[in-house]
Amino acid sequence: MEGVKKIKLVTCHIPEQYIKGMEELVNANYYPNRSEVIRVAVRDLLKTELKVLINKDD
């Protein structure tokens, strides 16, 4: 099954304020669910931080 992304379950504690913000995004139909909000946020953070880290080594 080429191209299939494996997703692992990760459990973490998130402040209630962040959860409320995620719910607002889901209720406004920006994202289908909270999991997708978290996936996008982590992806974007890693893109930014890893780019900074790579450029720092140059």
Residue frames as a rotation matrix with the C-alpha (Angstrom) as fourth column:
MET 1
0.578 0.816 0.000 0.00
0.816 -0.578 0.000 0.00
0.000 0.000 -1.000 0.00
GLU 2
-0.527 -0.836 0.152 2.25
0.846 -0.533 -0.003 2.74
0.084 0.127 0.988 -1.24
GLY 3
-0.609 0.222 0.761 1.37
0.076 -0.939 0.335 6.30
0.789 0.262 0.556 -0.31
VAL 4
0.540 0.804 -0.250 -0.63
0.322 0.077 0.943 5.36
0.778 -0.590 -0.218 2.78
LYS 5
-0.304 -0.615 0.728 0.42
-0.475 -0.564 -0.675 7.46
0.826 -0.551 -0.120 5.77
LYS 6
-0.095 0.219 -0.971 0.57
0.723 0.686 0.085 5.69
0.685 -0.694 -0.223 9.09
ILE 7
0.015 0.187 0.982 -0.89
-0.484 -0.858 0.171 7.71
0.875 -0.478 0.078 11.92
LYS 8
-0.502 -0.236 -0.832 -0.02
0.573 0.630 -0.524 6.92
0.648 -0.740 -0.181 15.52
LEU 9
0.655 0.754 0.047 -2.04
0.373 -0.376 0.848 7.84
0.657 -0.538 -0.528 18.55
VAL 10
-0.621 -0.784 -0.002 -0.35
0.442 -0.348 -0.827 10.37
0.647 -0.514 0.562 20.83
THR 11
0.500 0.778 -0.381 -1.89
0.755 -0.176 0.631 11.41
0.424 -0.603 -0.675 24.11
CYS 12
-0.688 -0.711 0.145 -1.15
0.535 -0.632 -0.561 14.83
0.490 -0.308 0.815 25.58
HIS 13
0.028 0.637 -0.771 -2.59
0.903 -0.346 -0.253 17.31
-0.428 -0.689 -0.585 28.02
ILE 14
-0.566 -0.107 0.817 -3.85
0.595 -0.739 0.316 20.53
0.570 0.665 0.482 26.44
PRO 15
-0.920 0.218 -0.326 -5.07
0.120 -0.635 -0.763 23.61
-0.374 -0.741 0.558 28.32
GLU 16
-0.118 0.983 0.140 -8.83
0.754 0.181 -0.632 24.10
-0.646 0.031 -0.763 28.25
GLN 17
0.214 0.144 -0.966 -8.36
-0.255 -0.946 -0.198 27.48
-0.943 0.289 -0.166 26.56
TYR 18
-0.717 -0.540 -0.441 -6.67
-0.577 0.105 0.810 25.80
-0.391 0.835 -0.387 23.58
ILE 19
-0.785 0.494 0.374 -9.41
0.546 0.837 0.040 23.18
-0.293 0.236 -0.927 23.33
LYS 20
0.191 0.878 -0.439 -12.03
0.437 -0.477 -0.763 25.93
-0.879 -0.046 -0.474 23.26
GLY 21
-0.082 -0.316 -0.945 -10.12
-0.651 -0.701 0.291 27.62
-0.754 0.639 -0.149 20.45
MET 22
-0.962 -0.270 0.034 -9.94
-0.168 0.690 0.704 24.36
-0.214 0.672 -0.709 18.52
GLU 23
-0.387 0.900 0.202 -13.69
0.735 0.433 -0.521 23.86
-0.556 -0.054 -0.829 19.00
GLU 24
0.233 0.440 -0.867 -14.31
-0.130 -0.870 -0.476 27.34
-0.964 0.224 -0.146 17.58
LEU 25
-0.533 -0.517 -0.669 -12.32
-0.734 -0.111 0.670 26.45
-0.421 0.849 -0.320 14.46
VAL 26
-0.943 0.234 0.236 -14.20
0.294 0.919 0.262 23.17
-0.155 0.316 -0.936 14.06
ASN 27
-0.111 0.976 -0.188 -17.59
0.648 -0.072 -0.758 24.80
-0.753 -0.206 -0.624 14.65
ALA 28
0.215 0.115 -0.970 -16.73
-0.456 -0.866 -0.204 27.45
-0.864 0.486 -0.134 12.05
ASN 29
0.880 0.185 0.438 -15.97
0.192 0.705 -0.683 24.61
-0.435 0.685 0.584 9.60
TYR 30
0.452 -0.822 -0.346 -12.30
-0.891 -0.433 -0.136 25.55
-0.038 0.370 -0.928 9.19
TYR 31
-0.736 -0.657 -0.162 -11.39
-0.645 0.754 -0.129 21.97
0.207 0.009 -0.978 10.14
PRO 32
-0.047 0.764 -0.643 -13.42
-0.304 0.602 0.738 18.74
0.952 0.230 0.204 10.27
ASN 33
0.819 0.279 -0.501 -12.33
0.346 0.456 0.820 17.88
0.457 -0.845 0.277 13.84
ARG 34
0.851 -0.495 0.173 -9.89
-0.462 -0.552 0.694 18.73
-0.248 -0.671 -0.699 16.65
SER 35
0.438 -0.718 0.541 -7.45
0.427 0.696 0.578 16.04
-0.791 -0.022 0.611 15.55
GLU 36
0.407 -0.255 0.877 -7.02
0.883 -0.134 -0.449 17.76
0.232 0.958 0.171 12.21
VAL 37
0.914 -0.095 0.395 -6.43
-0.166 -0.975 0.149 21.10
0.371 -0.202 -0.906 13.94
ILE 38
0.665 -0.685 0.298 -3.64
-0.301 0.120 0.946 19.51
-0.684 -0.718 -0.126 15.97
ARG 39
0.364 -0.531 0.765 -2.12
0.763 0.641 0.081 17.73
-0.534 0.555 0.638 12.94
VAL 40
0.612 -0.090 0.785 -2.00
0.579 -0.626 -0.523 20.97
0.538 0.775 -0.331 10.94
ALA 41
0.908 -0.261 0.329 -0.56
-0.401 -0.773 0.492 22.92
0.125 -0.579 -0.806 13.88
VAL 42
0.520 -0.747 0.414 2.17
0.015 0.493 0.870 20.34
-0.854 -0.446 0.267 14.50
ARG 43
0.405 -0.339 0.849 2.99
0.897 0.326 -0.297 20.10
-0.176 0.882 0.436 10.79
ASP 44
0.739 -0.068 0.670 3.30
0.253 -0.894 -0.370 23.88
0.624 0.444 -0.644 10.46
LEU 45
0.851 -0.455 0.264 5.39
-0.450 -0.372 0.812 24.15
-0.271 -0.809 -0.521 13.63
LEU 46
0.416 -0.715 0.561 7.79
0.386 0.698 0.603 21.46
-0.823 -0.035 0.567 12.45
LYS 47
0.528 -0.198 0.826 8.16
0.816 -0.149 -0.558 23.06
0.234 0.969 0.082 9.01
THR 48
0.819 -0.154 0.553 9.05
-0.163 -0.986 -0.035 26.39
0.550 -0.061 -0.833 10.59
GLU 49
0.751 -0.513 0.415 11.26
-0.506 -0.044 0.861 25.14
-0.424 -0.857 -0.293 13.40
LEU 50
0.481 -0.591 0.647 13.15
0.551 0.778 0.302 22.60
-0.682 0.211 0.700 11.31
LYS 51
0.640 -0.230 0.733 13.79
0.608 -0.432 -0.666 25.21
0.470 0.872 -0.136 8.61
VAL 52
0.801 -0.347 0.488 15.24
-0.516 -0.813 0.270 27.53
0.303 -0.468 -0.830 11.27
LEU 53
0.649 -0.553 0.522 17.34
-0.196 0.541 0.818 24.69
-0.735 -0.633 0.243 12.66
ILE 54
0.514 -0.438 0.737 18.68
0.813 0.524 -0.255 23.75
-0.274 0.731 0.626 9.22
ASN 55
0.669 -0.225 0.708 19.47
0.290 -0.799 -0.527 27.39
0.684 0.558 -0.469 8.35
LYS 56
0.878 -0.329 0.349 21.15
-0.468 -0.433 0.770 27.85
-0.102 -0.839 -0.534 11.72
ASP 57
0.547 -0.667 0.506 23.66
0.300 0.721 0.625 25.11
-0.782 -0.190 0.594 10.85
ASP 58
0.682 -0.244 0.689 24.63
0.704 -0.037 -0.709 26.81
0.199 0.969 0.147 7.55
